[in-house]
Structure formats: C-alpha cells, structure tokens
Amino acid sequence: MKAQLLTMTTPDGPFTIIARDGVVLASGWTADRHDLTGQIHPELLPEAYEPVEHLGPISAAVDAFYAGDPAPAMSVPVLQKSGPFRAHAWDVLRTVSPGAPVTYTEYAELSGNAKAVRAAASACAFNAAALFVPCHRVVRTDGTMGGFRWGLRIKESLLAREKQALAAG
C-alpha cells in the first residue's frame, strides 16, 4: 500500500505527514520520514511513499493551526492501531481543549480509568499523529511540561500558540 508524504515548513521547524487516502498515519516535527515510521503499527505501515505538494484538508489544518486556529486539526481523520485503552485514550486527547492542557492524572480520568496514569502517559508516548492527536496538551501534575517526543521547545511553542489563540478568540 502506498502513502503520501508531505513535509511542510512551520515556525517550529519541518513538519512531516504520512497519509493514505486523506487519513493521517503519522506526523511530527522532522524532515525525515524514518523518524515517523517506527510509530506506525506494522499492519498500517506503507510499502511505498509518494512525495506530494499538498494534502488538502490535512495540510490546510496545519496552516490553520499556525495561523491561530487549532480547531481544524481535530477534524482531520487519523488511523492508529493499538489496544482498546490506548485507542480510546487517543480519541479522548482530541477532546482536550486547546489552550487548556490537562495533567496526566486528569487525562487518565478522562480516558475512563483514574488509576491508569502510566497507561495514559504511554498513550502519549506511542501517539504517531502529533498535532492531530494533541498529546502536547498533557502536562505533569505540577504544571511542568513532562516529556514530548519532538522536544520540549516545540511542546511549549504549541501550548503558547493555543493559549494565544484562546485569548484572541
């Protein structure tokens, strides 16, 4: 199966998206697709990649995010595969309001199991579709950033942009 490959220029650096039929399989702040393919479930891993100039609503959502409107990214279809808790937790992440991050404990509660804080953190760590499944919206209980696959500078930038968009809205 063939997938489309697009690397966009953003204020946070190159942002690469691997998509198939209008659905995001993986994305993140890198120019190297190999940084993304390890996060794609083996059953979904493309056999070939076709570089493209645009991905329609997908790339438009990235542009909108950086223009101050984070909402369109939550409408972009995403395909990830894992167990029931993690799959549900990824869906829950898409309901966390921009500019209003939750703690890992709150995220576990929202995902249906208040005691599953480590599982919730694992869902963030194994999220292949950064930005579209906004794991950057989860922080430590003390309000510090915690981890982020693409670096804390980018996580801080994303949260700051969302907070600014919320204040402007």
CYANA upper distance limits for C-alpha pairs under 8 A (distance plus 0.5 A):
  1 MET  CA     46 PRO  CA      5.77
  1 MET  CA     47 GLU  CA      5.80
  1 MET  CA     48 ALA  CA      7.12
  2 LYS  CA     20 ARG  CA      7.67
  2 LYS  CA     46 PRO  CA      5.97
  2 LYS  CA     47 GLU  CA      6.29
  2 LYS  CA     48 ALA  CA      5.18
  2 LYS  CA     49 TYR  CA      6.08
  2 LYS  CA     50 GLU  CA      7.56
  3 ALA  CA     18 ILE  CA      6.94
  3 ALA  CA     19 ALA  CA      6.04
  3 ALA  CA     20 ARG  CA      5.22
  3 ALA  CA     21 ASP  CA      8.30
  3 ALA  CA     46 PRO  CA      6.35
  3 ALA  CA     47 GLU  CA      8.34
  3 ALA  CA     48 ALA  CA      6.81
  3 ALA  CA     49 TYR  CA      5.41
  3 ALA  CA     50 GLU  CA      6.63
  4 GLN  CA     17 ILE  CA      8.47
  4 GLN  CA     18 ILE  CA      6.23
  4 GLN  CA     19 ALA  CA      5.69
  4 GLN  CA     20 ARG  CA      6.47
  4 GLN  CA     49 TYR  CA      6.09
  4 GLN  CA     50 GLU  CA      5.28
  4 GLN  CA     51 PRO  CA      6.33
  4 GLN  CA     52 VAL  CA      6.77
  5 LEU  CA     16 THR  CA      7.71
  5 LEU  CA     17 ILE  CA      6.35
  5 LEU  CA     18 ILE  CA      5.33
  5 LEU  CA     19 ALA  CA      7.12
  5 LEU  CA     33 ARG  CA      8.41
  5 LEU  CA     49 TYR  CA      6.54
  5 LEU  CA     50 GLU  CA      6.23
  5 LEU  CA     51 PRO  CA      5.14
  5 LEU  CA     52 VAL  CA      6.43
  6 LEU  CA     16 THR  CA      6.06
  6 LEU  CA     17 ILE  CA      5.78
  6 LEU  CA     18 ILE  CA      7.22
  6 LEU  CA     51 PRO  CA      6.45
  6 LEU  CA     52 VAL  CA      6.04
  6 LEU  CA     53 GLU  CA      6.96
  6 LEU  CA     54 HIS  CA      7.34
  6 LEU  CA     55 LEU  CA      7.88
  7 THR  CA     14 PRO  CA      6.78
  7 THR  CA     15 PHE  CA      5.93
  7 THR  CA     16 THR  CA      4.60
  7 THR  CA     17 ILE  CA      6.83
  7 THR  CA     31 ALA  CA      6.74
  8 MET  CA     14 PRO  CA      6.15
  8 MET  CA     15 PHE  CA      5.60
  8 MET  CA     16 THR  CA      6.69
  8 MET  CA     59 SER  CA      8.43
  9 THR  CA     13 GLY  CA      6.54
  9 THR  CA     14 PRO  CA      5.30
  9 THR  CA     15 PHE  CA      6.78
 10 THR  CA     14 PRO  CA      6.39
 10 THR  CA     15 PHE  CA      7.08
 10 THR  CA     66 TYR  CA      7.88
 11 PRO  CA     66 TYR  CA      8.18
 12 ASP  CA     29 TRP  CA      7.92
 12 ASP  CA    154 ILE  CA      6.69
 12 ASP  CA    157 SER  CA      7.98
 13 GLY  CA     29 TRP  CA      6.87
 13 GLY  CA     30 THR  CA      7.88
 14 PRO  CA     29 TRP  CA      5.96
 14 PRO  CA     30 THR  CA      5.80
 14 PRO  CA     31 ALA  CA      5.96
 15 PHE  CA     27 SER  CA      7.58
 15 PHE  CA     28 GLY  CA      5.97
 15 PHE  CA     29 TRP  CA      4.76
 15 PHE  CA     30 THR  CA      5.98
 15 PHE  CA     31 ALA  CA      7.06
 16 THR  CA     27 SER  CA      5.96
 16 THR  CA     28 GLY  CA      6.10
 16 THR  CA     29 TRP  CA      6.78
 16 THR  CA     30 THR  CA      6.40
 16 THR  CA     31 ALA  CA      6.42
 16 THR  CA     32 ASP  CA      8.01
 16 THR  CA     33 ARG  CA      7.42
 17 ILE  CA     24 VAL  CA      7.45
 17 ILE  CA     25 LEU  CA      8.26
 17 ILE  CA     26 ALA  CA      6.41
 17 ILE  CA     27 SER  CA      4.83
 17 ILE  CA     28 GLY  CA      7.34
 18 ILE  CA     24 VAL  CA      6.54
 18 ILE  CA     25 LEU  CA      6.09
 18 ILE  CA     26 ALA  CA      5.69
 18 ILE  CA     27 SER  CA      6.68
 18 ILE  CA     33 ARG  CA      8.23
 19 ALA  CA     23 VAL  CA      5.76
 19 ALA  CA     24 VAL  CA      4.78
 19 ALA  CA     25 LEU  CA      5.74
 19 ALA  CA     26 ALA  CA      7.52
 20 ARG  CA     24 VAL  CA      7.09
 20 ARG  CA     25 LEU  CA      7.57
 22 GLY  CA     55 LEU  CA      7.74
 22 GLY  CA     56 GLY  CA      8.43
 22 GLY  CA     58 ILE  CA      7.78
 22 GLY  CA     77 PRO  CA      7.71
 23 VAL  CA     76 VAL  CA      7.65
 23 VAL  CA     77 PRO  CA      5.45
 23 VAL  CA     78 VAL  CA      5.73
 23 VAL  CA     79 LEU  CA      6.95
 24 VAL  CA     58 ILE  CA      8.30
 24 VAL  CA     76 VAL  CA      8.01
 24 VAL  CA     77 PRO  CA      6.78
 24 VAL  CA     78 VAL  CA      5.12
 24 VAL  CA     79 LEU  CA      6.63
 24 VAL  CA    129 ALA  CA      7.30
 25 LEU  CA     40 ILE  CA      7.16
 25 LEU  CA     44 LEU  CA      8.20
 25 LEU  CA     78 VAL  CA      6.67
 25 LEU  CA     79 LEU  CA      5.88
 25 LEU  CA     80 GLN  CA      6.93
 25 LEU  CA    128 ALA  CA      7.51
 25 LEU  CA    129 ALA  CA      6.99
 26 ALA  CA     36 LEU  CA      6.52
 26 ALA  CA     37 THR  CA      7.79
 26 ALA  CA     39 GLN  CA      7.74
 26 ALA  CA     40 ILE  CA      7.08
 26 ALA  CA    128 ALA  CA      5.25
 26 ALA  CA    129 ALA  CA      4.97
 26 ALA  CA    130 ALA  CA      7.77
 27 SER  CA     36 LEU  CA      7.00
 27 SER  CA    128 ALA  CA      6.82
 27 SER  CA    129 ALA  CA      5.28
 27 SER  CA    130 ALA  CA      5.91
 27 SER  CA    131 LEU  CA      8.06
 28 GLY  CA     36 LEU  CA      7.49
 28 GLY  CA    128 ALA  CA      8.35
 28 GLY  CA    129 ALA  CA      7.48
 28 GLY  CA    130 ALA  CA      5.89
 28 GLY  CA    131 LEU  CA      7.99
 28 GLY  CA    150 TRP  CA      7.54
 29 TRP  CA    150 TRP  CA      6.65
 30 THR  CA     35 ASP  CA      7.48
 32 ASP  CA     36 LEU  CA      8.09
 33 ARG  CA     37 THR  CA      6.90
 34 HIS  CA     38 GLY  CA      7.54
 36 LEU  CA     40 ILE  CA      7.67
 36 LEU  CA    128 ALA  CA      7.53
 37 THR  CA     45 LEU  CA      7.63
 39 GLN  CA    126 PHE  CA      7.03
 39 GLN  CA    127 ASN  CA      7.72
 39 GLN  CA    128 ALA  CA      5.62
 40 ILE  CA     44 LEU  CA      6.89
 40 ILE  CA     45 LEU  CA      6.31
 40 ILE  CA     80 GLN  CA      7.58
 40 ILE  CA    128 ALA  CA      6.80
 41 HIS  CA     45 LEU  CA      6.72
 41 HIS  CA     80 GLN  CA      7.42
 41 HIS  CA     81 LYS  CA      6.43
 41 HIS  CA     82 SER  CA      8.07
 44 LEU  CA     80 GLN  CA      8.41
 44 LEU  CA     81 LYS  CA      8.38
 54 HIS  CA     59 SER  CA      6.71
 55 LEU  CA     59 SER  CA      5.65
 55 LEU  CA     60 ALA  CA      8.13
 56 GLY  CA     60 ALA  CA      6.61
 57 PRO  CA     61 ALA  CA      6.44
 57 PRO  CA     76 VAL  CA      7.70
 58 ILE  CA     62 VAL  CA      7.21
 58 ILE  CA     73 ALA  CA      7.91
 58 ILE  CA     76 VAL  CA      6.56
 59 SER  CA     63 ASP  CA      6.80
 60 ALA  CA     64 ALA  CA      6.57
 61 ALA  CA     65 PHE  CA      6.60
 61 ALA  CA     70 PRO  CA      8.19
 61 ALA  CA     72 PRO  CA      5.57
 61 ALA  CA     73 ALA  CA      5.42
 61 ALA  CA     76 VAL  CA      8.03
 62 VAL  CA     66 TYR  CA      6.93
 62 VAL  CA     73 ALA  CA      7.17
 63 ASP  CA     67 ALA  CA      6.64
 64 ALA  CA     68 GLY  CA      6.82
 64 ALA  CA     69 ASP  CA      5.66
 64 ALA  CA     70 PRO  CA      7.06
 64 ALA  CA     72 PRO  CA      7.50
 65 PHE  CA     69 ASP  CA      5.24
 65 PHE  CA     70 PRO  CA      4.81
 65 PHE  CA     71 ALA  CA      7.91
 65 PHE  CA     72 PRO  CA      7.98
 65 PHE  CA     73 ALA  CA      7.61
 66 TYR  CA     70 PRO  CA      8.20
 66 TYR  CA    161 ARG  CA      8.17
 68 GLY  CA    161 ARG  CA      7.36
 68 GLY  CA    162 GLU  CA      7.77
 68 GLY  CA    164 GLN  CA      8.21
 68 GLY  CA    165 ALA  CA      5.69
 69 ASP  CA    165 ALA  CA      7.05
 70 PRO  CA     74 MET  CA      8.19
 70 PRO  CA     98 PRO  CA      7.35
 70 PRO  CA    162 GLU  CA      7.29
 70 PRO  CA    165 ALA  CA      8.29
 71 ALA  CA     75 SER  CA      7.89
 71 ALA  CA     98 PRO  CA      8.46
 72 PRO  CA     76 VAL  CA      7.42
 73 ALA  CA    131 LEU  CA      7.55
 73 ALA  CA    132 PHE  CA      5.68
 74 MET  CA     94 ARG  CA      6.46
 74 MET  CA    132 PHE  CA      6.27
 74 MET  CA    133 VAL  CA      7.78
 76 VAL  CA    132 PHE  CA      7.23
 78 VAL  CA    129 ALA  CA      7.61
 78 VAL  CA    132 PHE  CA      7.87
 78 VAL  CA    133 VAL  CA      8.48
 80 GLN  CA     87 ALA  CA      7.94
 80 GLN  CA    127 ASN  CA      8.49
 80 GLN  CA    128 ALA  CA      7.71
 80 GLN  CA    129 ALA  CA      8.45
 81 LYS  CA     87 ALA  CA      7.29
 82 SER  CA     86 ARG  CA      6.70
 82 SER  CA     87 ALA  CA      6.33
 83 GLY  CA     87 ALA  CA      6.58
 84 PRO  CA     88 HIS  CA      6.58
 85 PHE  CA     89 ALA  CA      6.47
 85 PHE  CA    111 SER  CA      8.19
 85 PHE  CA    119 ALA  CA      8.46
 86 ARG  CA     90 TRP  CA      6.64
 86 ARG  CA    119 ALA  CA      7.96
 86 ARG  CA    120 ALA  CA      7.87
 86 ARG  CA    122 SER  CA      8.45
 86 ARG  CA    123 ALA  CA      5.78
 87 ALA  CA     91 ASP  CA      7.04
 88 HIS  CA     92 VAL  CA      6.74
 88 HIS  CA    111 SER  CA      7.28
 89 ALA  CA     93 LEU  CA      6.77
 89 ALA  CA    108 ALA  CA      8.47
 89 ALA  CA    111 SER  CA      5.74
 89 ALA  CA    120 ALA  CA      7.28
 89 ALA  CA    123 ALA  CA      7.03
 90 TRP  CA     94 ARG  CA      7.38
 90 TRP  CA    123 ALA  CA      7.25
 90 TRP  CA    124 CYS  CA      8.31
 90 TRP  CA    127 ASN  CA      7.83
 90 TRP  CA    133 VAL  CA      6.92
 91 ASP  CA     95 THR  CA      7.74
 91 ASP  CA    133 VAL  CA      8.11
 92 VAL  CA     96 VAL  CA      7.52
 92 VAL  CA    110 LEU  CA      7.43
 92 VAL  CA    111 SER  CA      6.67
 93 LEU  CA    107 TYR  CA      8.30
 93 LEU  CA    133 VAL  CA      6.59
 93 LEU  CA    134 PRO  CA      6.52
 93 LEU  CA    135 CYS  CA      7.06
 93 LEU  CA    137 ARG  CA      8.33
 94 ARG  CA    132 PHE  CA      8.02
 94 ARG  CA    133 VAL  CA      6.08
 94 ARG  CA    134 PRO  CA      6.83
 96 VAL  CA    100 ALA  CA      7.79
 96 VAL  CA    101 PRO  CA      7.53
 96 VAL  CA    102 VAL  CA      7.93
 96 VAL  CA    137 ARG  CA      7.64
 97 SER  CA    101 PRO  CA      7.63
 98 PRO  CA    137 ARG  CA      7.80
 98 PRO  CA    159 LEU  CA      8.17
 98 PRO  CA    162 GLU  CA      5.84
 98 PRO  CA    163 LYS  CA      7.54
 98 PRO  CA    166 LEU  CA      7.75
 99 GLY  CA    137 ARG  CA      8.36
 99 GLY  CA    159 LEU  CA      6.62
 99 GLY  CA    160 ALA  CA      7.96
 99 GLY  CA    161 ARG  CA      8.34
 99 GLY  CA    162 GLU  CA      5.02
 99 GLY  CA    163 LYS  CA      4.55
 99 GLY  CA    164 GLN  CA      8.09
 99 GLY  CA    165 ALA  CA      8.11
 99 GLY  CA    166 LEU  CA      6.54
100 ALA  CA    137 ARG  CA      7.83
100 ALA  CA    163 LYS  CA      7.89
101 PRO  CA    137 ARG  CA      4.97
101 PRO  CA    138 VAL  CA      5.96
101 PRO  CA    139 VAL  CA      7.14
101 PRO  CA    159 LEU  CA      8.35
102 VAL  CA    106 GLU  CA      6.32
102 VAL  CA    107 TYR  CA      6.69
102 VAL  CA    137 ARG  CA      6.86
102 VAL  CA    138 VAL  CA      5.53
102 VAL  CA    139 VAL  CA      6.65
103 THR  CA    107 TYR  CA      6.56
103 THR  CA    138 VAL  CA      5.85
103 THR  CA    139 VAL  CA      5.25
103 THR  CA    140 ARG  CA      5.72
103 THR  CA    141 THR  CA      5.68
103 THR  CA    143 GLY  CA      7.97
104 TYR  CA    108 ALA  CA      6.67
104 TYR  CA    117 VAL  CA      6.50
104 TYR  CA    120 ALA  CA      7.13
104 TYR  CA    121 ALA  CA      6.89
104 TYR  CA    138 VAL  CA      6.45
104 TYR  CA    139 VAL  CA      6.66
104 TYR  CA    140 ARG  CA      6.48
104 TYR  CA    141 THR  CA      7.31
105 THR  CA    109 GLU  CA      6.84
105 THR  CA    114 ALA  CA      7.16
105 THR  CA    115 LYS  CA      8.47
105 THR  CA    117 VAL  CA      5.98
105 THR  CA    141 THR  CA      7.62
106 GLU  CA    110 LEU  CA      6.59
106 GLU  CA    114 ALA  CA      7.98
107 TYR  CA    111 SER  CA      6.58
107 TYR  CA    117 VAL  CA      8.13
107 TYR  CA    120 ALA  CA      7.06
107 TYR  CA    138 VAL  CA      7.71
108 ALA  CA    112 GLY  CA      7.00
108 ALA  CA    113 ASN  CA      6.07
108 ALA  CA    114 ALA  CA      5.50
108 ALA  CA    115 LYS  CA      7.45
108 ALA  CA    116 ALA  CA      6.05
108 ALA  CA    117 VAL  CA      5.68
108 ALA  CA    119 ALA  CA      8.16
108 ALA  CA    120 ALA  CA      5.81
109 GLU  CA    113 ASN  CA      5.72
109 GLU  CA    114 ALA  CA      4.58
109 GLU  CA    115 LYS  CA      8.15
109 GLU  CA    116 ALA  CA      8.42
110 LEU  CA    114 ALA  CA      8.23
111 SER  CA    120 ALA  CA      8.15
116 ALA  CA    120 ALA  CA      6.62
117 VAL  CA    121 ALA  CA      6.70
118 ARG  CA    122 SER  CA      6.56
119 ALA  CA    123 ALA  CA      6.71
120 ALA  CA    124 CYS  CA      7.10
121 ALA  CA    125 ALA  CA      6.81
122 SER  CA    126 PHE  CA      6.60
123 ALA  CA    127 ASN  CA      6.50
124 CYS  CA    135 CYS  CA      5.77
125 ALA  CA    148 PHE  CA      8.02
125 ALA  CA    149 ARG  CA      7.50
127 ASN  CA    133 VAL  CA      7.75
127 ASN  CA    135 CYS  CA      7.80
129 ALA  CA    133 VAL  CA      6.10
130 ALA  CA    134 PRO  CA      6.47
130 ALA  CA    135 CYS  CA      7.28
130 ALA  CA    136 HIS  CA      8.42
131 LEU  CA    135 CYS  CA      7.92
131 LEU  CA    136 HIS  CA      8.09
135 CYS  CA    148 PHE  CA      8.45
136 HIS  CA    148 PHE  CA      7.29
136 HIS  CA    155 LYS  CA      6.08
136 HIS  CA    158 LEU  CA      7.81
136 HIS  CA    159 LEU  CA      7.72
137 ARG  CA    159 LEU  CA      7.46
138 VAL  CA    145 MET  CA      8.35
139 VAL  CA    143 GLY  CA      6.46
139 VAL  CA    144 THR  CA      6.64
139 VAL  CA    145 MET  CA      5.49
139 VAL  CA    146 GLY  CA      6.12
140 ARG  CA    144 THR  CA      5.91
140 ARG  CA    145 MET  CA      6.61
140 ARG  CA    146 GLY  CA      5.96
145 MET  CA    152 LEU  CA      7.47
145 MET  CA    155 LYS  CA      8.10
145 MET  CA    156 GLU  CA      7.94
146 GLY  CA    152 LEU  CA      8.48
147 GLY  CA    151 GLY  CA      7.98
147 GLY  CA    152 LEU  CA      7.30
148 PHE  CA    152 LEU  CA      6.43
148 PHE  CA    155 LYS  CA      7.08
150 TRP  CA    154 ILE  CA      7.05
150 TRP  CA    155 LYS  CA      7.99
151 GLY  CA    155 LYS  CA      7.01
152 LEU  CA    156 GLU  CA      6.47
153 ARG  CA    157 SER  CA      6.68
154 ILE  CA    158 LEU  CA      6.61
155 LYS  CA    159 LEU  CA      6.74
156 GLU  CA    160 ALA  CA      6.53
157 SER  CA    161 ARG  CA      6.62
158 LEU  CA    162 GLU  CA      6.77
159 LEU  CA    163 LYS  CA      6.61
160 ALA  CA    164 GLN  CA      6.60
161 ARG  CA    165 ALA  CA      6.62
162 GLU  CA    166 LEU  CA      6.58
163 LYS  CA    167 ALA  CA      6.69
164 GLN  CA    168 ALA  CA      6.64
165 ALA  CA    169 GLY  CA      6.44
